[in-house]
Amino acid sequence: MTGLKKFLFPLIVLTAVVLTGVTTQARAASKAIILATTTSTQDSGLLDVLIPAFEKESGYAVKTIAVGSGQAMAMGKKGEADVLLVHSPDAEKKFIEEGAGINRRLVMHNDFVIVGHPGDPAKIRGSKTSAEAIRKIAQANALFLSRGDNSGTHAKEKGLWKAAGIIPEGQKWYQQTGLGMGQTLNVAAEKKGYTLADRGTYLSLKKTLGLGILVEGDPLLLNIYHVIEVNPAKWPKVNAAGAKAFADFMVSKKVQEIIGKFGVDKFGAPLFFPDAGKKVESLGL
Amino acid sequence: MDLFWEGIAKAVALLAALDREVLAITWLSLKVSGIATLISLVIGISSGTLLALSDFPGKRLVISIVNTGMGLPPVVVGLFVTIFLWRNGPFGFLEILYTPTAMIIAQSIIATPIVTGITVASIHNLPPNLKLQILALGATRWQMVLILIREARLPLLAGVMAGFGGVISEVGASIMVGGNIKGYSRVLTTATVMETSRGNFDVAIALSLILLLLCFAVNYVLTRIQHRKRPR
C-alpha cells in the first residue's frame, strides 16, 4: 500500500487546499452581477477596459457572458442575467413591452458595414444603399455568410433582406455559420464571401482578414447599443442594485468619454460613438 | 505558416515574461481539471470496483451504459449542468453558475464514466483466480478489494490520464457553465476559442502550446509513476 499512499496523500492535501480557495471565491457571489452582452463588445476589447474600471469603482464582480443579443435577451427573459448590453433594437422593444426589462437606455452606436473580398465578384462596391448591394449579391449568386445565431447583427441582416424583398434562406449562396462575429468574419475571409459586420469587430480583426469594406454609410446600417436592467419585479433573484449601478456607470459622463476614445490609439478612429442621453432619432435613423 | 512560427514565438515570449494573466489561466485550467479528475477518481474507482466485483442481473446493461458515458459529449453535460444551476433552476440557490466550481462539477461528470469504465475493465482483466487466492490466504473482503485495486493500478493510471486528458481539453462545458469570465473562469481552452474569434491567432497558438505542454507534463509524471519498478 505504501506506493498508493505516497501518491494519494499529496493529492488529498492539494484537494483540500484548492477546494478552500474555490469556496472562498464562490462566497463572494452575492456581490456579483451577470452581464449578458454581445460578442462584439467583448471581441472588440471594449469590455476589457470598462469592466475592471467598474469593478474597482463599485466593488461588484461582473460576470460577463458574451453571447449574441438574442441569447442575451433570452437569458434576461428567464431572469438568468442582471443587466444586458445589446444591439437589437426591435427585439429590445419587445423585451421591454413584455415586462422582462426596465430602464432601457441608449449607450453608444457605431455602424454595420458590408465586407467582402476586394475582388468583389458581385460588383457591390459603390452601391448607394445596402438594399441595392445585397440585391446584387443575390442576383450574382455570390456567397454570403450569415451569423445565423439570432444575434443583433443577424437581426439587422434579416432586416436588410426584408427591406430588399429577398428571402435568402435555403439559397445555395447563403450560408449560416452559427458563430460569433469574429469567427464569421474569418469564415468569410477564408471562403471569399460577403458578410455583414459591425465596424468595431471588423476593425479589430482587419489586420488578419484580407476583407475590405464595400458598402457603408447607409442609415439602415446604424448599430445601436442599449443597456437594459432585467426587471427585478419579475425575477426576485436578480441583483437589481448591481444592475442599476452598472447601467448608470455605462451612461456616466466619464465612461462615455472612455468609449469615445476607445480604439483611437490602435485603429486611428474610435470604434464606438458615445450617445448617452441622446434620442435614438437624432442618430439619423 | 508564418502565423504558426509567430504563434510559437509569442508562446515563448508569454512564458518567458511569465505573463500574469496567462499564468493565472494556466493555473486555473490545472486546478479545475485536476480537482475534477480527483473527484472522478474517488467516485469512478470505487463504483467501478464495486461494479466489476459484484454480480447482479442487468450488470452488462449497466456496464454498457458506463461505457457509453465514456464518450459523453461535453456540450451535452454543459447544457444540462447549466439548466440545473440556473438561478431559477433546481440548484439555483447554490449560486454557482459561471464559477470555477460549476466547471469542476461539469468536468467531474465528464471524467467519472471514463474512470469508472477503465476501472471495470482493469479489474476484469486481472487473473480470474486472483480473487480466490487472496481470500484463501486469509484476507478480509476489504483487504481483497484493496489488493485488487493495487494490482490493477497500471491500467488505472491510464484511466487517470484519460480522465484528465478528457477534461483539460474540453471546451464546450467549460464555456457554458464557466462563462469564460476574464480573470475568474477563463481557462486555456475557452481563452483559445475567444482569442481565435478575436483574430489574435498568435495568442491562440501560444495558449494551445501551453495547453499541450501542460498535458504532456502531467502525463509524463503519471507515466513515470506507472512505469516505476514494482515494489516487492
Interface residues (C-beta under 8 A of the other chain):
Chain A: M1 T2 G3 L4 F7 L11 L14 T15 V18 L19 G21 V22 T23 Q25 A26 A29 S30 I34 T39 Q42 D43 G45 D48 I51 A61 K63 T64 I65 A66 K78 G79 E80 L179 G180 M181 G182 Q183 L185 N186 S204 L205 K207 T208 L209 W235 K237
Chain B: K31 G34 I35 L38 W86 R87 N88 G92 E95 I96 L97 Y98 T99 P100 T101 I104 L146 I149 R150 R153 G179 N180 I181 K182 Y184 S185 M194 T196 S197 R198 G199 F201 I225 R228 P231
